[in-house]
Amino acid sequence: MNVHPDHRGHGLGGALVKFLMPNFARVVGSKVAWFCARGYRAIGDPKKGQSLSTQLMARDSLFALAGRLKGVFGQIPKTPADPGPGEKGSTPALGVRIRTGQKTTGSVKP
């Protein structure tokens, strides 16, 4: 988004951002403070492009929402990564261990 220089300072850009309420924005480095004043927070390090540096920004309210969701749902336990089918040690959801290197005839024996 860019506002023509003749129309800057009249609140048009702020009104557009308020109306659209994007959750994320990639912002030119010189406008980071402008977005901060409108309720955005910088995420990560700035990225250097060919001619401009940009910053990823997110709405502050998203961070509060993420904290509330974590409090409501608690820490979600991570399941161990399951090796792909046919790999040694893989255990399908049915609890049957698949042995590699053996031919099957269409039925799996436990």
Number of C-alpha atoms within 10 A of each C-alpha: 8 6 11 8 7 7 10 11 10 9 10 12 16 15 11 12 13 12 9 9 11 13 12 15 17 14 19 14 15 11 11 18 13 12 18 15 10 13 13 22 21 20 11 9 9 16 13 11 8 5 6 10 13 19 20 19 22 19 19 15 12 14 12 11 11 11 10 12 12 12 10 9 8 9 9 7 6 6 6 6 7 12 12 11 12 14 13 13 14 18 17 14 8 6 9 12 16 18 15 12 9 7 7 9 6 6 6 10 8 7
